[in-house]
Amino acid sequence: MTDRPIDPDQTLSEAEIRAMDVELLRELEPEAGRLYDRHAKVAQEWFPHDFIPYRLGRDFDKDPWTPEQPRLTGVAQTAFEIGLLTEDNLPSYHRLIHGMFGKGDGAWINWVGRWTAEEGRHAIVLRDYLTVTRNIDPVLLERGRMSQLQQGYDHDSPTTLRGLAYVAFQELATRISHRNTGRYSDDPVADRIMVRIAADENLHMVFYRDILGAALRIQPSAAVRAIVDEVLAFEMPGAGIPGFLRKAASIAKAGIYDLRVHREEVLLPILRHWRIFELEGLDAAAEDARRRLAEHLDALDVAARRFEDRLASSTVPRLDAAS
């Protein structure tokens, strides 16, 4: 497949876009198969029940939850709540990635199934931990789950290139957010759980990062445009959670996930891996996209410094940078 130049006056029909996606998926399938086999060899089997201190469990009908019971408080509770409710929305995420590349019986559908099965453990272990340790009101968690799943993550299936760009960044963002939540909790049980989840998220990121790397070799200009569009529009999948902006702000003040983390630990490592600013032979639209990307990264740096300057008046304990 050749990299299709973009005519700014041309609008592709939905059928044409889908046909191009189908062709790209077909061309990428051998690489998807190789990456799936690589993933299956290195992914570790693990069991949520091995991470839960069930000895701490008590019957809620005899000993109801009360606000003084949690060991986790404040931002740590908020970060765990956001993390769990985000993971709860797996049915919506499965629908989206199945819509992106789940048709057929080859490497793509095998990956969809494997990814979904591995992701399913995350909500299990998080909910069991929070319930057994009584670190968050279980009624709040269940009401949040009901609200989150009924609302869903209602987005149309993106094009293959946009979708791959989003999940590559999102998996790394989730890995870092979960890992930092564990570190911030100051609870060795919680930290161990988050280390385990983060390891899964990292392997998922590597699959998506590398399959999009293959797409960059096939359609460099189209892939660059898709990557830039996704970076400029990026938001975490938990954005639909009630009160998300307020909760995300408190998480940012604590250093769990803020603009600096997003720029330095999520965007830049993947963009460097893809060598976005070193690619040659791009069309005019892709070159313009790279210009906008550079401007966006500069603006994020400025915004991050302003945010850090304002932190001087914050009383929220802040996570030290990872060593």
Long-range contacts (C-beta under 8 A, 24 or more apart in sequence): 1-27, 1-218, 1-219, 3-218, 3-219, 3-220, 3-221, 3-222, 3-283, 4-219, 4-222, 5-221, 5-283, 5-285, 6-221, 6-222, 6-225, 6-283, 6-285, 8-285, 17-159, 21-159, 21-160, 24-160, 24-161, 24-215, 24-218, 24-219, 25-101, 25-108, 25-160, 27-218, 28-211, 28-214, 28-215, 28-218, 29-106, 29-107, 29-108, 30-107, 31-210, 31-211, 31-214, 32-106, 32-107, 32-108, 32-111, 32-211, 33-106, 33-107, 33-110, 35-111, 35-207, 35-210, 35-211, 36-107, 36-110, 36-111, 36-114, 36-207, 39-111, 39-114, 39-203, 39-206, 39-207, 40-114, 42-203, 43-118, 43-200, 43-203, 44-199, 46-121, 46-196, 48-121, 48-124, 48-125, 48-128, 49-128, 51-125, 51-129, 51-189, 51-192, 51-193, 51-196, 52-125, 52-128, 52-129, 52-132, 53-132, 53-133, 53-189, 54-132, 56-132, 56-133, 56-134, 57-132, 58-134, 60-138, 65-134, 65-137, 65-138, 65-139, 67-137, 69-134, 70-133, 70-134, 70-135, 70-136, 71-133, 71-135, 71-187, 72-135, 72-136, 72-185, 72-187, 72-190, 74-250, 74-316, 75-184, 75-250, 75-251, 75-253, 75-254, 75-256, 75-316, 75-317, 76-181, 76-184, 76-185, 76-186, 77-135, 77-136, 78-247, 78-250, 78-251, 79-177, 79-180, 79-181, 79-184, 79-185, 79-251, 79-254, 79-256, 80-126, 80-130, 80-135, 80-136, 80-181, 80-185, 80-190, 81-136, 81-140, 81-141, 81-144, 81-247, 82-238, 82-241, 82-244, 82-247, 82-248, 82-251, 83-126, 83-177, 83-178, 83-181, 84-123, 84-126, 84-127, 84-130, 84-141, 84-144, 85-144, 85-145, 85-148, 85-238, 85-241, 86-174, 86-236, 86-237, 86-238, 86-241, 87-119, 87-122, 87-123, 87-126, 88-123, 88-144, 88-145, 88-148, 88-149, 89-148, 89-149, 89-152, 89-153, 89-237, 89-238, 90-116, 90-119, 90-120, 90-123, 91-149, 91-152, 92-149, 92-152, 92-153, 92-154, 93-119, 93-153, 93-237, 96-153, 96-155, 96-157, 96-158, 96-163, 97-163, 97-167, 99-157, 100-157, 100-158, 100-160, 100-163, 100-164, 101-160, 101-163, 111-207, 115-204, 115-207, 118-200, 118-204, 119-200, 119-204, 121-200, 122-197, 122-200, 125-193, 125-196, 125-197, 126-193, 126-197, 129-189, 129-190, 129-193, 133-189, 135-190, 144-241, 144-242, 147-242, 148-240, 148-241, 151-240, 153-237, 153-240, 159-226, 160-215, 161-212, 161-215, 161-219, 161-222, 161-223, 161-225, 161-226, 161-227, 162-226, 162-229, 162-230, 164-208, 164-211, 164-212, 164-215, 164-226, 165-212, 165-223, 165-226, 165-227, 165-229, 165-230, 165-231, 166-230, 166-234, 167-204, 167-208, 168-205, 168-208, 168-209, 168-212, 168-270, 169-230, 169-231, 169-234, 169-266, 169-267, 169-270, 170-234, 170-236, 170-237, 171-201, 171-202, 171-204, 171-205, 171-208, 172-201, 172-202, 172-205, 172-209, 172-265, 172-266, 172-269, 172-270, 173-236, 173-257, 173-262, 173-266, 174-201, 174-236, 175-201, 175-202, 175-205, 176-257, 176-261, 176-265, 176-266, 177-236, 177-251, 177-256, 177-257, 179-322, 180-255, 180-256, 180-257, 180-261, 180-319, 180-322, 181-256, 183-319, 183-322, 184-254, 184-255, 184-256, 184-319, 205-270, 209-270, 209-273, 209-274, 212-274, 213-273, 213-274, 216-274, 216-279, 220-279, 220-281, 220-282, 220-286, 221-282, 221-283, 221-285, 221-286, 222-286, 224-276, 224-279, 224-282, 224-286, 224-289, 224-290, 225-285, 225-286, 225-289, 227-271, 227-274, 227-276, 227-289, 227-293, 228-289, 228-290, 228-292, 228-293, 229-289, 231-267, 231-271, 231-293, 231-296, 232-292, 232-293, 232-296, 250-316, 252-307, 253-311, 253-314, 253-316, 253-318, 254-316, 254-317, 254-318, 254-319, 255-318, 255-319, 255-320, 255-321, 256-319, 258-304, 258-307, 259-300, 259-303, 259-304, 259-307, 260-304, 260-307, 260-308, 262-300, 263-297, 263-300, 263-301, 263-304, 267-297, 267-300, 268-297
